[in-house]
Amino acid sequence: MLEPTGIQIILSIISGLIVGFSLGLIGGGGSILAIPLLLYFVGFNHPHMVIGTTALAVSINAFLNLIPHARKKNVNFRKGILFSIPGVAGVLIGAELGLLTPGKKLLFLFAILMIIIGIYMLKRKCVNAAAEPKHEESIAKLLSIGFLVGFASGYFGIGGGFLIVPGLIYSAALNILQAVGTSLISVGLFGLVTAIRYAISGDLNLIISASYILGGIFGGWIGAYFASKVSKRLLTKIFAIIIIIVAIYMLFMNLSAFF
């Protein structure tokens, strides 16, 4: 296992704080910066190890955030587990393909996904979080969407909350508040399975991951505190623009993978 320097550990804690802050502030999509921060801010230039390491950090943070949501009764464990079972199968397949994809190509494709996420966040409309769901529950949709989201999560090593939340709303007849809480089951499981698969291949650094988790806990508290004090819609737009700018930089840095 590659030993991080003291400076890299400090920068990892700061990176975790940024990711946790963004998650606490805007929710789904906040963890998308975990990979580029570890690559370009911390300077941990090992793409596959970065994916495995951040997957574990995102997983632990999701499970920690699941507790307060469950206490508020915003978690539907039955639907969350049903969604996650085929999702784990998707994760395993996605992680295998991710490990087979050269690092620069994987980062190039990840940057394209970041741009898609950024555009989605810019266009997403604000709705009443507790509003009644407009879609009926469909087990077939729940299972199929779970598999597809799991595959994306495993391939790119992301939490996938930005995909899981609308997926649960569409297939499980949950309102946004319930979908966000329930999604943490899948985010945690998908990240954990991805991390285990990458660890088997030696692509996981526990010290860096622990530093991310430490920073993420404090960042999440700070983000949650400010979330109710400023316009969430404005913050989401600003964050989306940052994601797109970072993605363009990643495309440029990994252009040689295809050209």
Order of alpha helices (4+ residues) and beta strands (2+ residues): alpha-alpha-alpha-alpha-alpha-alpha-alpha-alpha-alpha
